[in-house]
Amino acid sequence: MLRLIFTVLLLWAISEAAVLTRRRQQYFTLARPGGIKDLQISDNTLNGTYHDHQTKIYNPRVARALHAEGDGLSLEFINTSGSGAMRAYVTGLDSLNRVVFVTASGALVYPSSGGSGVPVPIQEDVAIPLPATEDSFRMSIPIAISSGRVWFARGELRFFMVKTPNGDGLVQPSPMNLQDPSSTTDWGFAELTFTKEGALFANISFVDFVGLPLGVSLSTRNGNEPQTTRGLGVGCVATICNGMIEQGDKDGFPWSRMCVADEEGIPIRVLSPNNYAVLNDADFQAYWDSYVDQVWDKYSSTPLKINTQSEAGSVECWVSDDTLKCSGGDNRDYAKPKAVDIWGCNSGPFERRPEDNAVHVAIIPRLCAAFVRSTLLLDGGDVQPRLTSESYYTNNPASHYSRLIHELEVDGRGYAFPYDDVNPDDGGNASGIVTSDQPETLTIFVGAPLG
């Protein structure tokens, strides 16, 4: 009898697990890692302008002697994830525009493609193991670095080199490529630039995706209070995906498909609407159409005032002949945006062109931010930016990806779309940037914010 009961319970558990897996597969987009042939070189390659036929490695002392770029940058990593399998990788371009990895000792690894037009895996040990607890791990970057990233992964990330027309390029893990060799690894990164003059610019961003939660804090030599961006907390991906499911149940759009899950159906990252559109543009192609029509109708009889927060001051805009035209010397009009334009803020009417004047360049971010936050039809929305964050995402349609991120951010900081730093003159700062010309230590918390 006990054996029968056990068998029944086991079969029930298996059945429930199968139902849960099917439910996850129904809601989420599944990733299945592939090989070299599945890499997408154009999407996520860091392009250098130098090629060497073999990999070169310099120890920290030699690196400083070769580059003569000051004292370097101190990094501190604190693993708050509870995982002992956490690894870090430091990548970027040096002052000669060469792809470089910085190892745990501060040594420099310059990987080579060997002249191959097909990506070749990096064989050198460039991973930096992190302690399993909240113990601190310290290292330094001995040179100036641009387009820098400090990657963190619960497991291993795969990097490749490829010969490009201008030099060697680093093929990085891509959040959008569902067959990337690292597609089912839980990872994230902080971005940084460390100049020859010793200035640091670093940030965490959710413009592309939400993955492994990170936070950053910068201490400086001038005695100022540390600058801190605490990011998202533990379980943020699961929480956002649950919110996406709820939102899809409300409005009928497949928000949860922006959640990328591993082969067991467990979500590991959330793609931004802009990046999800690369996978399936049709799902949200008509999402903004009705709202855009209402905006165009309203401002064909009422002026839209945009505070450029620049020398141009406030300008008035009107819809005429189905385009938005602005005063103040703006040298180009604005056509109706499509969904992909609003998600990315860099195409259609929001594309920046070489001939754009300062007024036009100032209007683009403020106009696109108003669409993403869906504030143009609210009371007071006829002046942009004027409404505070309490009004953002309260009208539909809106970017519920951005809404959920800001609801979960511990301190409200971290970009959720490209122009998330647009705020009223007396508003706060939503960006995740920390910066100083006298940096002492950049600390990155991996897994959960402390404090």
C-alpha positions in Angstrom: 0.0 0.0 0.0 2.8 2.4 0.9 4.5 1.7 -2.3 1.3 2.4 -4.2 0.8 5.7 -2.4 4.4 6.6 -3.1 4.0 5.7 -6.8 0.8 7.8 -7.1 2.5 10.8 -5.4 5.5 10.4 -7.7 3.4 10.3 -10.8 1.4 13.3 -9.6 4.6 15.3 -9.0 5.9 14.4 -12.4 2.6 15.4 -14.0 2.6 18.8 -12.1 6.2 19.4 -13.1 5.2 18.7 -16.8 2.3 21.1 -16.5 4.5 23.8 -15.0 7.1 23.3 -17.8 4.4 23.5 -20.5 3.0 26.7 -18.9 6.4 28.3 -18.8 7.1 27.3 -22.4 3.7 28.7 -23.3 4.5 32.1 -21.8 8.2 32.5 -22.3 10.7 32.5 -25.2 13.1 29.5 -25.0 16.8 29.6 -25.5 18.8 26.6 -26.8 22.6 27.0 -26.9 24.2 26.4 -30.2 27.8 26.4 -31.6 30.1 28.7 -33.5 27.9 28.5 -36.6 25.0 30.0 -34.6 26.9 33.2 -33.5 25.6 36.5 -34.8 28.7 38.5 -35.4 27.1 41.8 -36.4 24.8 42.1 -33.4 27.2 42.1 -30.4 30.8 42.4 -31.6 33.3 44.8 -30.0 35.3 46.0 -33.0 39.0 46.9 -32.7 41.2 48.5 -35.4 44.2 46.3 -34.8 45.2 42.8 -35.8 48.0 40.6 -34.5 48.4 37.0 -35.8 48.9 35.6 -32.3 47.6 36.3 -28.8 49.8 38.4 -26.5 49.9 38.5 -22.7 51.5 41.2 -20.6 51.9 41.1 -16.9 50.8 44.3 -14.9 54.3 45.8 -14.6 55.0 45.4 -18.3 51.5 46.7 -19.2 52.0 49.9 -17.2 55.4 50.4 -18.7 54.0 50.0 -22.2 51.0 52.3 -21.7 52.3 54.8 -19.1 48.7 55.7 -18.2 48.9 56.5 -14.5 48.0 54.4 -11.4 45.1 52.4 -12.9 41.7 51.8 -11.6 40.9 49.8 -8.5 38.0 47.3 -8.7 36.2 45.5 -6.0 33.7 42.6 -6.5 31.3 41.4 -3.8 29.4 38.3 -4.5 26.0 38.5 -2.8 24.3 35.9 -5.0 25.0 32.9 -2.7 26.5 31.1 -5.7 30.0 29.8 -5.6 30.2 29.4 -9.3 30.2 33.1 -10.1 32.8 34.3 -12.6 33.8 37.8 -13.8 35.3 38.9 -17.1 36.8 42.4 -17.8 36.8 43.4 -21.5 37.3 46.6 -23.5 39.4 48.5 -26.0 42.8 49.9 -24.9 44.1 53.3 -26.0 45.3 51.8 -29.3 41.8 50.4 -30.0 42.9 46.8 -29.4 40.5 44.3 -27.8 41.8 43.4 -24.4 40.9 41.3 -21.4 42.1 42.1 -17.9 42.8 39.1 -15.6 42.5 38.8 -11.8 46.2 39.7 -11.4 45.8 42.8 -13.6 47.6 41.1 -16.5 46.5 42.0 -20.0 45.4 39.4 -22.6 45.2 40.6 -26.2 43.4 37.7 -28.0 43.9 37.2 -31.7 41.6 35.8 -34.4 44.7 34.4 -36.2 43.3 36.0 -39.3 40.1 33.9 -39.3 36.9 35.3 -40.7 35.1 32.6 -38.8 34.9 33.2 -35.0 37.5 31.2 -33.0 37.0 30.6 -29.3 39.4 32.4 -26.8 41.5 29.6 -25.3 43.3 31.7 -22.6 42.0 31.7 -19.0 40.3 35.1 -18.8 37.7 34.2 -16.2 38.0 35.7 -12.7 36.5 33.3 -10.0 34.6 35.2 -7.2 34.4 34.1 -3.6 31.1 32.3 -2.7 30.2 34.6 0.2 30.1 38.4 0.7 33.9 38.4 0.9 35.5 41.1 -1.2 37.7 40.4 -4.2 40.0 43.1 -5.4 41.9 43.7 -8.7 43.0 46.6 -10.8 42.8 47.7 -14.4 46.3 49.0 -15.2 45.5 50.9 -18.4 42.9 53.3 -19.9 40.0 51.4 -21.3 37.0 52.3 -23.4 33.8 50.5 -24.3 34.6 48.5 -21.2 32.4 45.9 -19.6 32.7 43.9 -16.4 30.7 40.8 -17.0 29.4 38.4 -14.3 28.0 35.0 -14.9 26.6 32.2 -12.9 28.8 29.7 -14.7 30.9 30.2 -17.8 30.6 32.7 -20.7 32.0 32.0 -24.2 33.9 34.7 -26.0 35.3 34.5 -29.6 37.6 36.5 -31.9 37.0 37.2 -35.5 38.9 39.1 -38.2 36.9 42.1 -39.5 37.8 44.5 -42.3 39.3 47.0 -39.8 41.0 44.6 -37.3 40.1 42.0 -34.8 36.7 41.9 -33.2 35.5 40.4 -29.9 32.2 38.4 -30.4 30.5 38.8 -27.1 27.5 36.9 -25.6 24.3 38.2 -27.1 21.1 38.4 -25.1 19.0 38.4 -28.3 20.6 35.4 -29.9 18.6 32.4 -28.6 21.2 30.0 -30.0 24.3 31.8 -28.6 26.6 29.3 -26.9 26.0 31.3 -23.6 22.3 31.8 -24.2 21.2 29.7 -21.1 23.8 31.2 -18.8 22.6 33.7 -16.2 24.7 36.8 -16.8 24.9 40.6 -16.7 27.4 43.4 -17.0 28.3 46.9 -15.8 29.7 49.3 -18.4 32.7 51.5 -17.9 35.2 53.9 -19.5 38.4 54.8 -17.8 40.3 57.6 -19.5 44.0 58.4 -19.9 43.4 61.3 -17.6 42.1 59.0 -14.9 38.4 59.9 -15.1 35.9 57.1 -14.7 32.4 56.7 -16.1 30.5 53.5 -15.1 26.9 52.4 -15.0 24.4 49.6 -14.9 21.7 49.7 -17.6 18.5 47.8 -18.4 18.1 49.4 -21.9 18.9 46.0 -23.6 17.8 43.4 -21.0 17.5 42.5 -17.3 19.7 39.6 -16.2 21.9 38.9 -13.2 21.2 41.7 -10.8 24.1 44.1 -10.2 24.8 47.2 -8.2 27.7 49.7 -8.3 29.3 52.1 -5.8 32.1 54.5 -6.5 34.4 55.9 -3.8 36.6 58.9 -4.7 39.9 60.4 -3.6 38.3 63.9 -3.0 36.5 62.8 0.2 33.0 63.1 -1.3 30.3 60.6 -0.3 30.3 57.4 -2.4 28.0 57.4 -5.5 25.8 54.4 -5.5 23.3 52.7 -7.8 21.8 49.7 -6.1 20.0 48.3 -9.1 17.5 45.4 -8.8 17.1 42.9 -6.0 17.2 39.1 -5.8 14.6 37.4 -8.0 14.1 40.4 -10.2 13.8 38.4 -13.4 11.1 36.1 -12.0 9.2 39.0 -10.5 9.3 41.0 -13.8 8.2 37.9 -15.8 5.2 37.4 -13.4 4.3 41.0 -14.0 4.6 40.5 -17.7 2.2 37.6 -17.5 -0.3 39.7 -15.6 0.0 42.6 -18.0 -0.5 40.3 -21.0 -3.7 39.0 -19.3 -4.9 42.6 -19.0 -4.2 43.9 -22.5 -3.8 40.8 -24.7 -0.3 41.6 -25.8 2.4 38.8 -25.3 4.6 40.8 -22.8 5.8 37.5 -21.2 7.5 36.5 -24.5 10.1 39.1 -23.7 11.2 36.6 -20.9 13.9 34.3 -22.2 13.9 30.9 -20.4 16.4 28.0 -20.3 15.5 24.6 -21.7 13.6 23.7 -18.5 11.4 26.8 -18.9 13.0 28.8 -16.1 13.4 32.5 -17.0 16.9 33.8 -16.9 16.6 37.2 -18.5 14.1 39.7 -19.8 14.6 41.4 -23.2 13.7 45.0 -23.6 10.9 45.6 -26.1 13.4 47.1 -28.5 15.5 43.9 -28.5 12.5 41.6 -28.5 11.3 43.4 -31.7 14.5 41.9 -33.3 13.1 38.5 -32.6 9.5 39.1 -33.4 8.5 42.6 -34.5 4.9 41.5 -35.4 3.9 40.9 -31.7 3.8 44.6 -30.8 3.8 46.2 -34.3 0.3 47.8 -33.7 0.8 48.4 -30.0 1.2 52.2 -30.2 -1.0 53.0 -33.2 -4.1 54.1 -31.5 -2.2 56.2 -28.9 -0.1 57.9 -31.6 -3.3 58.7 -33.5 -4.8 60.3 -30.4 -1.7 62.3 -29.7 -1.6 63.6 -33.3 -5.3 64.5 -33.0 -4.9 66.4 -29.7 -1.9 68.4 -30.9 -3.5 69.4 -34.2 -5.6 71.8 -32.2 -3.5 72.3 -29.0 0.2 73.3 -28.9 2.7 70.8 -27.4 5.4 72.7 -25.5 8.8 71.1 -25.2 11.3 72.5 -22.8 14.6 71.8 -24.6 16.5 72.5 -21.3 19.0 74.2 -23.5 19.7 77.7 -25.0 16.7 77.2 -27.2 14.4 77.3 -24.2 10.8 76.2 -24.6 9.4 75.6 -28.2 5.9 75.0 -29.4 5.0 72.1 -31.6 1.8 71.6 -33.7 0.6 68.7 -35.9 0.0 69.9 -39.5 -0.2 67.8 -42.7 0.1 64.7 -40.5 3.6 65.7 -39.2 4.7 67.4 -36.0 6.4 70.7 -36.6 8.2 72.6 -33.9 9.3 76.3 -33.6 12.5 77.6 -32.3 14.5 77.0 -35.4 14.1 73.2 -35.4 15.3 72.1 -38.9 13.3 68.9 -39.3 9.7 67.8 -38.8 8.5 64.6 -37.0 6.5 61.9 -38.7 4.2 59.6 -36.8 6.3 57.1 -34.9 5.8 53.3 -35.2 6.2 50.9 -32.3 9.8 50.1 -33.1 10.7 53.8 -33.2 9.2 54.3 -29.7 10.9 51.3 -28.2 14.4 52.2 -29.5 14.2 56.0 -29.7 16.7 55.9 -32.5 14.7 55.4 -35.7 11.9 57.0 -37.7 11.2 60.5 -36.2 13.7 59.9 -33.4 16.7 59.1 -35.6 19.5 61.6 -35.3 21.1 62.7 -38.5 24.3 64.7 -39.2 22.4 67.7 -40.4 20.2 68.0 -37.3 20.6 71.3 -35.4 20.9 71.7 -31.7 17.1 72.3 -31.3 16.2 69.1 -33.1 18.8 67.1 -31.1 17.3 68.4 -27.8 13.7 67.7 -28.8 14.2 64.0 -29.8 14.9 62.6 -26.3 12.2 64.6 -24.7 9.6 63.7 -27.3 10.5 60.0 -27.3 10.6 59.8 -23.4 7.0 61.2 -23.4 5.8 58.4 -25.6 7.6 55.6 -23.7 6.2 56.9 -20.4 2.8 57.6 -22.0 2.4 61.1 -20.6 1.3 63.1 -23.7 -2.4 62.7 -23.1 -2.4 63.2 -19.3 -3.4 66.5 -17.7 -0.2 68.6 -17.8 1.3 66.5 -20.5 1.1 69.3 -23.0 4.4 70.5 -21.5 7.4 68.0 -21.8 9.1 67.2 -19.5 6.9 68.5 -16.7 5.1 65.6 -15.0 7.1 63.7 -12.3 7.8 60.0 -12.2 4.5 59.3 -10.3 2.7 60.0 -13.6 4.9 57.7 -15.7 3.4 54.5 -17.1 0.0 55.3 -15.6 -1.8 55.5 -19.0 -2.1 52.7 -21.5 -0.4 51.9 -23.8 3.0 52.3 -22.1 6.3 50.5 -21.7 5.4 48.0 -19.0 9.0 46.7 -19.2 10.2 50.1 -18.0 7.4 50.3 -15.5 8.2 47.0 -13.8 11.9 47.8 -13.7 11.4 51.2 -12.0 8.9 49.5 -9.5 11.7 47.1 -8.5 14.7 49.3 -8.5 16.0 49.7 -4.9 16.8 53.4 -5.3 15.0 54.2 -8.5 18.2 54.5 -10.6 19.2 52.6 -13.7 18.1 53.3 -17.3 15.1 51.3 -18.5 15.1 52.9 -22.0 17.7 55.1 -23.8 16.4 58.5 -22.6 15.5 57.6 -19.1 17.6 60.6 -17.9 15.0 63.0 -19.3 13.4 64.7 -16.3 11.7 68.0 -15.3 14.1 70.7 -14.3 13.4 70.1 -10.7 13.1 66.3 -11.1 15.4 63.5 -10.0 18.0 61.5 -11.8 17.0 58.1 -13.0 20.3 57.2 -14.7 22.5 54.5 -13.2 25.8 56.4 -13.8 28.6 56.9 -11.3 31.4 59.2 -12.4 34.5 61.0 -11.1 37.8 62.5 -12.3 39.3 61.3 -9.0 38.0 57.7 -8.7 39.4 55.5 -5.9 37.5 52.2 -6.1 34.6 51.0 -8.2 32.7 48.4 -6.2 30.3 46.0 -8.0 27.8 44.0 -6.0 26.8 40.8 -7.8 23.4 39.2 -7.1 21.8 41.6 -4.7 22.4 45.1 -3.5 23.8 45.5 0.0 22.5 48.0 2.6 
